[in-house]
Amino acid sequence: MTQDPRRRVPRTDAVLADPRVVTALGTHSRERVKAAVVAAQQRARSGEIEPERVVDETLAGLPSRASSLTPVLNATGVVIHTNLGRASLSPRAIEAVVDAAGYVDVEMDLGTGQRSRRGAQALAALRSAVPDAGDALVVNNGAAALVLATTALAAGREVVVSRGEMVEIGDGFRLPDLVASTGARLREVGTTNRTHLRDYVDAIGPDTGCILKVHPSNFRVEGFTRSVGVAELADLGVPVVEDIGSGLLAPDAALPDEPDATTSLRRGAHLVTASGDKLLGGPQAGLVLGRADLAERLRRHPLARAVRVDKLTLAALEATLTGPPTPTAQALHASPDDLRARTERLAEALGRQVVPVDGRVGGGGAPGVPLDGHAVEIPADLVPGLRRPSGDVPAVVARVDGGRGLVDLRCIPPEADEDLLLALREALAG
């Protein structure tokens, strides 16, 4: 009589005692490993695998990375790609995050042993980057910076804002709803396409907490338009808060129409809010820069505690501000000749064609501004498969435009060109 193969399925304790599984317990929780064991045993009992393969299948069922997030090569040509985590941190910032992962002096003066201002060095670096700011704060994202400013300055009062700036930001969050959540009342002025200084003057009264100017993000209104600049609003007797959106700290010749913190402050904005993980090229953060007394007012507001950042963000932000050019800056200012040469080498190795393309800043920054470049053309039906990593082959996110698959090297670091070539060869061979 033939022995039932299910009797050969090893017991759970026997699998957990296997030296290779014991090693896996050093990098995975016991619960996760045990679940992989049970799944492998079930496959053996159902006849999908031989009982002798339970240990191998257990190990194969464990993730190879510490988190479920999959690293990808961004071949879309969109520099600040929201779905891919926006800015890619610089090696220096990544090093800072690792250093800060243990115990660090995030809120302690090691000389005196006393409590110090949280993230003092990161804040000093931010003030140094924007000398026109009397002080600076860092919170957990751009929306939080705006919420903290309007809450501290106008909760229970009015926020005056142009109807042309009542924007919707990422993931369906709308400015009116965001400001209303703070307990402030929106006082809309002007029309969608035209707002005049007199509209603001007529709206300001004893109940005005602040005037809010908002970056239009990823759209533009053209034609018969009129808006009021910060310089005209600065002398109306109430704080002017300008949300510049993408976190450009100083003027950039490549993005001439993109607002920046330095220019906004020089024009008279009392507070500027922005994101740290867009054009600044740093970690997810919200920046508040401006008049020292107003920044202190925000810092002491109870909401500031709820939106503060952790030590990892502070470390990455400081390294971003004090380190070499970020991957974001490198992608935005990449040499067209270098990009074309790299693209041609890749295309030649694959036997494909090079086509001219326009990249994008992304993340709501510099809407409509093209980034001239080139891409390797591939069949559009290969693009979905490129997104699935396998073994040493990385995940590659390309784009489809006009029925063509396009692989744009703008956001690919040169040292990853060989990995990209490997992934494309696999896709084309399949």
JOUR-V142880 format. One line per field, one symbol per residue. phi: phi as a letter, one per 30 degrees, with the letter a starting at -180 (. if undefined). psi: psi as a letter, one per 20 degrees, with the letter a starting at -180 (. if undefined). Layout:
phi->???
psi->???
This chain:
phi->.dddddddddddddddddedddddddbbddddddddddddddddddidbdedcddedddddcddcdbddcdbcdcdicdccedcihddddeddddddddddcdbddbbdddcicdbddiedddddddddbddddabbbbdadddddddddddcbeibccdbdddcdccceiidceeddddddjdcdcdbibecbbcedddedddaecddacccbddicbbcbjdbabcdeedcdcdibdccccdididdbebedbdcddbdddddddkedbbcaccccddicdeaccbbldddddddddddededdcdccdddddddedddccdededddddcededddddddddddddcicccbdbcdbdiiichdiddcdabbddbeddddedddcdahddddbccbcbiicdbccdeccdedcddddeedddddddd
psi->pppphhiipqqghgghiphhhgghiiiqqhggghhhggggghhghijhrqhijggghghhipqirhrippqqpnkhjognogijjcqpqqhghgghgghihbprlhkqohgijrqrppkhhghhhghhhmhiphrqqpairhhhggggghghhjpjaqopqqhijmrpaqkjpqgghghhiijqppopqarhipprhhggghhpahjpgrpppppickrqprcnrprprhhhihjjjqpoppoiejkphrqohimhjpqqggggghiiphqpqrqikdhhkbrpqpppqbpghhhhgghiqhhhhhjrrrhgggghgghghiarprhghhhhkqphgggggghhgggghikrqpqqrprqgrkjqlpioqopaqqpprphiigghhioqociorppoarppkjqppopjgjpqhijhhggggghggghh.
